[in-house]
Amino acid sequence: MSLLALFGALESGLIYALVALGVYISFRVLDFPDLTADGSFPLGGAVAGVAIIADVNPWLACIFGMLAGGVAGLVTAWLHVKLGILQLLSSILVMVALYAVNLRIMQAPNLALLGEPTIFDELVTDSNGYWMRCVVIGGVVIAAKFFLDWFFSTEMGLAMRATGSNLRMSQAQGIATSRSILLGMAISNGLIALAGAIFVQTQGGADISIGVGTIVIGLAAVIIGETILPAKKMRWITLSAIVGAILYKFFIQIALSNDTLRAIGFGPQDVNLVTALLVVIALILPKIKSKILSNRHKHAA
């Protein structure tokens, strides 16, 4: 793998680390199967792109995109909490609706940002561009990680974790579970939309299809991180999600640049197939690991 490809994978991995953190909140903390991510990722990119073209500061545009994603997450949670629609179905409804919303925001299937200002302009030059973008995105990811570490140690964060762990017990203890779900889903999709807002600035444009497979990538990152770095404390859990996203993108890059795979016909067009295979491997790794450990304990006994 070339140095350019290495930093490209790292850059992409850091962007999807925000997605992994968001997916962790919905799937692991709240136990809420959420497919809104496939719509909130391009939503963040669309809102940020339109804002940048309208001469809004790129950082402020990222915040606008993040807020838009938060609203999408709120709608998903509201459909479930207030209207009683199943969690998965409510997220599918919002994801489908966001396709039309994103088209309306961009007024076209895609939006070019070439020549427009980005969050990287003040620090990135022609000589350091291949690694300085990673530094900028890494700073955003670290800030998000520390925010989540702090938030989940507060009373509200602990209440959210209790809600996802045991809903009925939390209600019996007087926890406002509906508020916890609404807030958690807003934070989750806000982080995913922030990733989309940064992504379009690295790609030079927004596209209606950039959200396809976002939830799969986020889940794969979380599972890989949990397998490689199992932890119970929140600061290590958030770190494992970030590490999982970076490793996932490295695995994809290695797989697509592998000479053996290329010789049998694999190429960039097979990225979704490679993604699916990696997710399958990530899902069965914990089972293989537990089986090996149980066999060791039997032999030791």
KAMOPE-V903386 format. One record per backbone hydrogen bond with DSSP energy under -1.0 kcal/mol. CO is the residue of the C=O (numbers start at 1). NH is the residue of the N-H. Records with the same first field share a line. If there is no record, write none. Layout:
CO=NH  NH
This chain:
2=6
3=7
4=8
5=9
6=10
7=11
8=12
9=13
10=14
11=15
12=16
16=20
17=21
18=22
19=23
20=24
21=25
22=26
23=27
24=28  29
25=30
26=32
35=38
36=39  40
37=41
39=43
40=44
41=45
42=46
43=47
44=48
45=49
46=50
47=51
48=52
49=53
50=54
51=56
52=55
57=61
58=62
59=63
60=64
61=65
62=66
63=67
64=68
65=69
66=70
67=71
68=72
69=73
70=74
71=75
72=76
73=77
74=78
75=79
76=80
77=81
78=82  83
79=85
86=90
87=91
88=92
89=93
90=94
91=95
92=96
93=97
94=98
97=101
98=102
99=103
100=104
101=105
102=106
103=107
109=208
111=206
113=116
118=121
120=123  124
125=129
128=131  132
129=133
131=135
132=136
133=137
134=138
135=139
136=140
137=141
138=142
139=143
140=144
141=145
142=146
143=147
144=148
145=149
146=150
147=151
148=152
150=153
151=154
154=158
155=159
156=160
157=161
158=162
159=163
160=164
161=165
162=166
166=170
167=171
168=172
169=173
170=175
171=174
175=177
176=180
177=181
178=182
179=183
180=184
181=185
182=186
183=187
184=188
185=189
186=190
187=191
188=192
189=193
190=194
191=195
192=196
193=197
194=198
195=199
196=200
198=202
199=203
200=204  205
204=113
206=111
207=210
209=212
211=214
213=217
214=218
215=219
216=220
217=221
218=222
219=223
220=224
221=225
222=226
223=227
224=228
225=229
233=237
234=238
235=239
236=240
237=241
238=242
239=243
240=244
241=245
242=246
243=247
244=248
245=249
246=250
247=251
248=252
249=253
250=254
251=255
252=256
253=257
258=262
259=263
260=264
261=266
262=265
267=270
268=271
270=274
271=275
272=276
273=277
274=278
275=279
276=280
277=281
278=282
279=283
280=284
281=285
284=288
285=289
286=290
287=291
288=292
289=293
290=294
291=295
292=296
293=297
294=298
295=299
296=300
297=301
